[in-house]
Amino acid sequence: MPFKKFPNHFLWGTATSSFQIEGAASEDGKGESIWDRYSHTPGRVLNDDNGDIACDFYHLWEDDLRLVKQSGSNTFRFSLSWPRIMPEGTGRVNQKGMDFYSRIIDRLLEYGIQPNVTLNHWDLPQVLQDRGGWAVRDSVEWFGDYAEQVFKQLGDRVPFWSTHNEPWVIAMLGYYYGNMAPGMTELSKAIQSVHHLLVSHAKAVQRFRMLACPGKIGIVLNVSHNTANSSLPEDQAARKRAYDSLNGLFLRPLYFGEYPKELMQWLDPIAPVIEAGDMALIKGSADFLGLNYYMTHSARYDPDGGVLKMIQDHVSNSYWGRTEMGWGVNPVGLYELLKDVQLNYGNPDVFITENGMAAKDMPDEHGFVIDRGRIMYLREHLLAMHDAIETGANVKGYYAWSLLDNFEWAKGYTPRFGLVRVDFSSLKRIPKESYHWYSEVAKNNGLWE
C-alpha cells in the first residue's frame, strides 16, 4: 500500500461562499442580493429556507478560521459579497463590508494560510438585476468597477483571486432553466450572459494587472467529464454538444479566443452579440484555472431533448450509487478531465476549487458524524488527481467542498456537504470524521493508496 505524496508546496484547503455561510443579510449596510430576493420568494427554495442567518459566519468567522487552521490547511477559499461591499451595485463603497473581508484576510495570513478570494459567487446586487443583470452589456463595467475597488483595498495581501465562480450556473440556471436566482427562463439572455460574464472576467483581470497587484488571478468553472451513451454517430455528436455547451463554452474562449464553432452554428440565431476586441481580451486572461468537479455525464441523442437534442445521464457505478443531491460519483472522471485540460488547453496551472459530496449524515447524541462515505469519496478523487499529476497535469492545489454545512441554494439546508457539521438551531460547529481524515491528508501532503 504505497503512500501517495503530492508535490512540494501543494495547497490544501476547503471552500466556502459568502451567501451560503455569512448571514447578516441586512447588517452593517449590506444591500440586497438576487439570492436574498429569490430565497424570499415563496416556493423558490426547498422549505422556503433563506440565507438571512445561514451559518452566521459574519459573526462567527473567528471560530471558523480557527477550524481552518486546526485542519492543517495552508489555503482557504471564500468569496466576497458584492452587495455587502457596494450596496447600490456601483459607486459608493460600504467600508464596513470591505473591512470585514480585510479582517478575514489578515487573520488567515497571521495563521500562515493563503487566501483564495472569489469576487462573484452568484450573489449579484439586486439593484443591478433590476437594470438587466448579466444579460446587459453594462454588467461588464459594473463588475470591472467593483473589482477595481476591491483590488485597491485588498489586492496587496491576496495571493489568489478568482473573478467568477461557475459562470455557466449563473447564466444557464439563472437565466434559462430558472431554478437559480434570478429565476429567468430565456435562452437568448442566458447565452448573452455567458459572454458578458467572460468579458467582465477579462475586464477585471485587465484592471488587476494595471494596478500591478502581486497575486495571480483566474476564473472558476464547473465542468464535467463527458462520455457518449453508445458508439452511434448521433450519440457521439450529442456527447460533443454536451462538452461544447459546458466545458468548451468557457475553455475555448479563455485559451483560443473563440467559442465552439459547431455549438454557435447550432444556437444561431441566438448566439451572443460580440463586440470588437472582446475575444482578444478574453484569450489568455487567466493566470490559473479553477475547476469544480462533481460528476460525469453520458450523453445520448434525443429529438425531444431540448435545444441541443440530447439527454445526459449521470455516470455512477453500483458501488457508489447517487449522492444526496442525486448526482452520480465517478472519480476517474476527474482524471480524464485533468488530462483533457493538460493535452488540449496548454496544461495551465489548475486548482480543484471544489470537490465533495452531500451525504445523509447521521449525528450521534453529541452531534458527531461518522461519514465514511464522504471519506471514501474524497480519497478516491484525490487518488485520481494524483494519477493525473503523475502523468503531467499541472495541478497546484485542492479545495474540499465545503468547510461547513451551509445553505445549498435552491435545496435550502437539507443537503450537507460540510466537513464540519452545523447545527442550524444552535449554530454549534462539530467537526465530522471526514474533517479529521482530511486534516491528516493536508498535514502529511498525501495519503495511503
C-alpha positions in Angstrom: 0.0 0.0 0.0 2.2 2.9 -1.2 2.0 6.4 0.2 0.9 8.9 -2.5 2.8 12.1 -1.8 1.8 15.3 -3.6 4.3 17.8 -5.0 6.1 20.2 -2.6 4.2 23.4 -1.9 0.9 21.7 -2.9 -2.1 23.7 -1.5 -4.7 22.0 0.7 -7.9 23.8 1.7 -11.6 24.0 1.9 -14.0 26.2 0.1 -17.0 28.4 1.1 -19.1 31.1 -0.4 -20.5 34.3 1.0 -24.2 33.9 0.6 -24.1 30.3 1.8 -22.4 30.9 5.1 -22.4 34.6 6.1 -26.0 35.5 7.1 -26.3 39.1 8.4 -28.4 39.7 5.4 -29.0 43.4 6.0 -26.5 44.2 8.7 -23.8 46.9 8.7 -25.1 48.4 5.4 -25.3 45.3 3.3 -27.6 45.6 0.3 -30.0 43.1 -1.2 -28.6 40.4 -3.5 -30.5 38.4 -6.1 -30.4 35.4 -3.7 -31.9 37.4 -0.9 -34.8 38.3 -3.2 -35.0 34.8 -4.8 -35.0 32.9 -1.5 -37.7 35.1 0.0 -40.0 34.4 -3.0 -42.3 31.6 -1.8 -41.8 28.3 -3.5 -38.4 29.0 -4.9 -36.3 27.3 -2.3 -37.0 24.0 -0.5 -38.9 24.5 2.7 -38.8 28.3 1.9 -35.3 28.4 3.5 -33.3 31.6 3.1 -29.9 32.9 3.8 -30.8 35.5 6.4 -28.7 33.7 9.1 -27.1 30.8 7.2 -24.1 29.7 9.3 -23.7 33.2 10.8 -20.1 33.3 9.6 -20.4 37.1 9.7 -20.3 36.9 13.5 -18.6 33.5 14.0 -15.8 33.9 11.4 -13.0 33.9 14.0 -14.2 30.5 15.3 -14.4 29.2 11.8 -11.0 30.3 10.8 -9.6 28.5 13.9 -11.2 25.4 12.5 -9.4 26.1 9.2 -6.1 26.5 11.0 -6.6 23.3 13.1 -7.4 21.4 9.9 -3.8 21.7 8.7 -4.9 23.6 5.6 -2.5 26.0 4.1 -5.1 27.8 2.0 -8.8 28.8 2.3 -11.2 29.7 -0.4 -14.0 32.2 0.3 -16.0 34.8 -1.7 -16.9 38.4 -1.2 -20.5 39.6 -1.1 -20.7 42.3 -3.8 -23.8 43.9 -2.2 -22.0 43.9 1.2 -19.2 46.0 -0.4 -21.3 48.1 -2.8 -24.9 48.1 -1.7 -26.0 50.1 -4.7 -24.0 47.8 -7.0 -21.9 50.6 -8.3 -20.3 53.8 -6.9 -20.3 54.1 -3.1 -18.2 51.6 -1.1 -19.6 50.4 2.2 -16.4 50.4 4.2 -17.8 48.2 7.0 -18.3 45.5 4.4 -14.8 45.9 2.9 -13.3 46.0 6.4 -15.0 42.7 7.3 -13.1 40.9 4.5 -9.9 42.7 5.3 -10.0 41.3 8.8 -10.5 37.8 7.4 -7.6 38.1 5.1 -5.3 39.5 7.9 -6.3 36.6 10.2 -5.6 34.0 7.5 -2.2 35.5 6.8 -1.5 35.6 10.5 -2.2 31.8 10.6 0.1 31.2 7.6 -2.9 30.3 5.4 -3.1 31.7 1.8 -6.4 33.4 1.0 -8.0 32.4 -2.3 -10.7 35.0 -2.9 -13.6 34.9 -5.3 -15.2 38.2 -6.4 -18.6 36.8 -7.5 -20.1 33.6 -6.2 -23.6 34.2 -7.6 -24.9 37.0 -5.3 -25.2 39.9 -7.7 -26.7 43.0 -6.1 -30.5 43.0 -6.8 -30.4 46.7 -7.9 -28.2 45.6 -10.8 -30.5 42.8 -11.7 -33.3 45.3 -11.8 -31.2 47.1 -14.5 -30.9 43.9 -16.6 -28.3 41.9 -14.7 -25.7 39.9 -16.7 -27.9 39.9 -19.8 -27.0 43.6 -20.5 -23.6 44.9 -21.7 -23.4 47.4 -18.8 -22.7 44.4 -16.5 -19.1 44.3 -17.9 -18.3 47.8 -16.5 -20.3 47.2 -13.3 -18.1 44.2 -12.5 -14.9 45.9 -13.5 -15.6 48.9 -11.3 -16.5 46.6 -8.3 -13.3 44.5 -8.9 -11.1 47.6 -9.0 -12.4 48.9 -5.7 -11.7 45.5 -4.1 -8.2 45.3 -5.6 -7.3 48.8 -4.4 -8.1 47.9 -0.8 -7.3 44.1 -0.6 -5.1 43.4 -3.6 -1.8 43.8 -1.8 -2.5 40.8 0.5 -4.2 38.1 -1.5 -2.1 35.6 -3.5 -5.0 34.1 -5.5 -8.1 35.7 -6.9 -11.0 34.3 -8.9 -13.4 36.5 -10.8 -16.5 34.4 -11.2 -17.5 31.1 -9.7 -19.3 28.8 -12.1 -20.4 31.3 -14.7 -22.3 28.5 -16.5 -24.6 28.2 -13.5 -25.1 32.0 -13.2 -26.1 32.2 -16.9 -27.8 28.9 -17.7 -29.5 28.0 -14.4 -30.3 31.7 -13.6 -31.4 32.9 -17.0 -32.6 29.8 -18.8 -33.6 26.9 -16.6 -34.9 29.3 -13.9 -34.0 27.1 -10.9 -31.4 29.5 -9.6 -31.5 33.3 -9.0 -32.7 35.4 -10.7 -35.1 32.7 -11.9 -35.5 33.7 -15.5 -36.3 31.4 -18.5 -35.0 33.0 -21.7 -32.2 31.1 -23.5 -31.1 34.1 -25.6 -30.4 36.1 -22.4 -28.6 33.1 -20.9 -26.3 32.9 -23.9 -25.6 36.6 -23.9 -24.9 36.4 -20.1 -22.3 33.8 -20.8 -20.4 36.3 -23.0 -20.8 39.2 -20.6 -19.5 37.1 -17.7 -16.4 36.2 -19.7 -15.8 39.8 -20.9 -16.4 41.1 -17.4 -13.9 38.5 -16.1 -11.3 39.7 -18.6 -12.0 43.4 -17.8 -11.4 42.7 -14.1 -8.2 40.9 -14.9 -7.1 43.9 -17.0 -7.7 46.2 -14.1 -5.9 43.8 -11.7 -2.8 43.8 -14.0 -3.0 47.6 -14.5 -2.9 48.0 -10.7 0.1 45.7 -10.6 -1.4 43.6 -7.8 1.1 41.0 -6.7 -1.1 37.9 -6.8 -2.5 35.7 -9.5 -6.0 35.8 -10.9 -8.1 33.2 -12.6 -11.7 32.0 -13.0 -13.6 29.0 -11.6 -15.6 26.8 -13.9 -18.0 24.0 -13.2 -17.0 21.2 -15.5 -17.9 17.5 -16.1 -16.3 14.6 -17.9 -18.5 13.7 -20.9 -19.0 10.3 -22.4 -21.4 9.0 -25.1 -24.1 6.5 -24.4 -23.1 4.4 -27.4 -20.9 4.4 -30.5 -23.7 5.5 -32.7 -22.8 8.7 -34.6 -25.8 10.6 -33.3 -24.8 9.8 -29.7 -21.2 10.7 -30.4 -22.4 14.1 -31.8 -24.6 14.5 -28.7 -21.5 14.0 -26.5 -19.7 16.7 -28.4 -22.6 19.1 -28.0 -22.7 18.3 -24.2 -18.9 19.0 -23.9 -19.1 22.2 -26.0 -22.1 23.6 -24.1 -20.3 23.3 -20.7 -16.6 22.8 -20.8 -15.9 24.2 -24.2 -18.1 27.2 -23.9 -15.6 28.7 -21.5 -12.3 26.9 -22.1 -12.2 27.7 -25.8 -12.6 31.5 -25.4 -10.2 31.5 -22.5 -7.4 29.6 -24.3 -8.2 30.1 -28.0 -10.2 33.3 -28.2 -13.2 31.7 -29.8 -16.5 29.9 -29.0 -17.0 26.3 -30.2 -17.9 26.8 -33.8 -20.4 23.9 -34.1 -22.2 25.0 -31.0 -22.5 28.6 -32.2 -23.9 27.3 -35.5 -26.4 25.1 -33.6 -27.5 28.1 -31.5 -27.9 30.5 -34.3 -29.7 33.0 -34.3 -29.3 33.3 -30.5 -25.5 33.2 -30.5 -24.1 36.0 -28.3 -23.6 39.5 -29.6 -19.8 40.0 -29.6 -18.2 43.4 -29.8 -14.9 44.2 -31.4 -11.9 43.2 -29.2 -13.9 41.0 -26.9 -12.4 37.7 -27.8 -8.9 39.0 -27.9 -9.4 40.4 -24.4 -10.8 37.1 -23.1 -8.0 35.0 -24.6 -5.1 34.5 -22.1 -7.0 36.3 -19.3 -6.5 33.6 -16.7 -3.3 33.1 -14.7 -4.8 29.8 -13.5 -7.9 27.8 -13.9 -10.2 26.7 -11.1 -12.2 23.6 -11.8 -15.2 22.4 -9.8 -15.7 18.7 -10.4 -18.6 16.7 -9.1 -19.9 14.5 -11.9 -19.5 12.6 -15.2 -22.3 12.6 -17.8 -23.2 10.2 -20.5 -24.9 11.9 -23.4 -27.4 10.4 -25.9 -29.3 11.9 -28.8 -33.0 12.6 -28.2 -35.2 14.5 -30.6 -37.2 15.8 -27.6 -34.0 16.7 -25.7 -34.4 20.5 -25.7 -32.4 22.9 -27.8 -29.4 20.6 -28.1 -31.5 17.5 -28.9 -29.7 15.4 -26.3 -30.2 14.0 -22.8 -27.4 13.5 -20.2 -27.4 10.7 -17.6 -25.2 10.6 -14.5 -22.4 8.1 -14.6 -22.0 6.1 -11.4 -21.2 2.5 -10.7 -23.3 0.3 -8.5 -20.8 0.7 -5.6 -21.4 4.4 -5.4 -25.0 4.9 -6.4 -26.1 8.6 -6.1 -25.3 11.3 -3.6 -28.0 13.1 -1.6 -28.1 15.7 -4.5 -28.9 12.8 -6.8 -25.5 13.1 -8.5 -23.5 10.2 -9.8 -20.0 9.5 -8.5 -17.2 8.8 -10.9 -13.7 9.6 -9.5 -11.9 8.5 -12.7 -13.8 11.3 -14.5 -11.6 13.8 -12.6 -8.5 12.2 -14.0 -10.0 12.3 -17.5 -11.0 15.9 -17.1 -7.5 17.0 -16.0 -5.9 15.1 -18.9 -8.2 16.9 -21.3 -7.1 20.3 -19.9 -3.5 19.2 -20.0 -3.5 17.9 -23.5 -5.9 20.3 -25.2 -5.5 23.6 -23.5 -1.8 24.1 -22.9 -1.6 22.4 -19.5 -2.3 25.6 -17.4 -1.9 25.9 -13.6 -5.0 24.2 -12.3 -6.7 24.2 -8.9 -9.5 21.8 -8.0 -11.5 24.6 -6.4 -14.5 22.4 -5.4 -15.0 18.7 -4.9 -17.2 17.0 -2.4 -20.5 15.2 -1.7 -23.7 15.7 0.1 -24.4 12.7 2.4 -27.2 11.6 4.6 -25.2 12.4 7.8 -26.4 10.7 11.0 -25.1 12.5 14.0 -24.8 10.7 17.4 -26.0 12.1 20.6 -23.1 14.6 20.7 -23.6 15.7 17.1 -20.6 13.8 15.8 -20.9 12.4 12.3 -19.1 9.2 11.2 -19.1 9.9 7.4 -17.1 7.0 5.9 -18.9 7.5 2.6 -17.6 11.1 2.3 -14.1 10.0 3.3 -14.1 7.3 0.6 -15.4 9.9 -2.0 -12.6 12.3 -1.1 -10.0 9.6 -1.1 -10.9 8.2 -4.5 -10.9 11.7 -6.1 -7.6 12.6 -4.5 -6.0 9.4 -5.9 -7.4 10.1 -9.3 -6.0 13.6 -9.1 -2.6 12.2 -8.0 -2.6 9.9 -11.0 -3.2 12.9 -13.3 -0.3 14.8 -11.6 2.0 11.8 -12.0 1.3 11.9 -15.8 1.9 15.6 -16.2 -1.2 17.5 -15.2 -0.2 20.8 -13.7 -2.4 20.7 -10.5 -1.4 23.1 -7.8 -4.0 22.7 -5.1 -7.2 21.1 -3.9 -10.2 22.5 -2.0 -12.8 20.2 -0.5 -16.3 21.5 -0.7 -17.2 22.5 1.9 -15.8 23.6 5.3 -19.3 23.9 6.7 -22.7 22.5 6.1 -24.5 25.5 4.6 -27.3 27.0 2.6 -27.3 24.8 -0.5 -29.1 27.3 -2.8 -32.5 26.0 -4.1 -32.1 22.9 -1.9 -32.0 25.0 1.3 -30.4 23.5 4.4 -31.3 19.8 3.6 -28.1 18.7 1.7 -25.0 18.7 3.9 -21.6 19.0 2.1 -19.6 20.1 5.1 -16.5 18.6 6.8 -17.9 20.3 9.8 -21.5 19.8 10.9 -23.5 22.9 11.7 -26.5 22.6 14.0 -28.6 25.3 12.4 -30.7 25.8 15.5 -27.8 26.5 17.9 -25.2 27.2 15.2 -22.8 24.9 17.0 -19.9 23.5 14.9 -18.9 19.8 15.2 -16.1 18.6 13.0 -17.0 15.3 11.3 -14.8 12.2 10.9 -14.0 13.4 7.4 -12.6 16.7 8.8 -10.1 14.7 10.9 -9.3 12.4 8.0 -8.7 15.3 5.6 -6.6 17.1 8.2 -4.2 14.2 8.1 -4.0 14.3 4.4 -3.3 18.1 4.4 -0.7 17.8 7.2 1.1 14.9 5.5 0.7 16.2 2.0 -0.5 12.9 0.8 -2.5 9.7 1.6 -2.1 6.0 1.6 -3.5 4.3 -1.5 
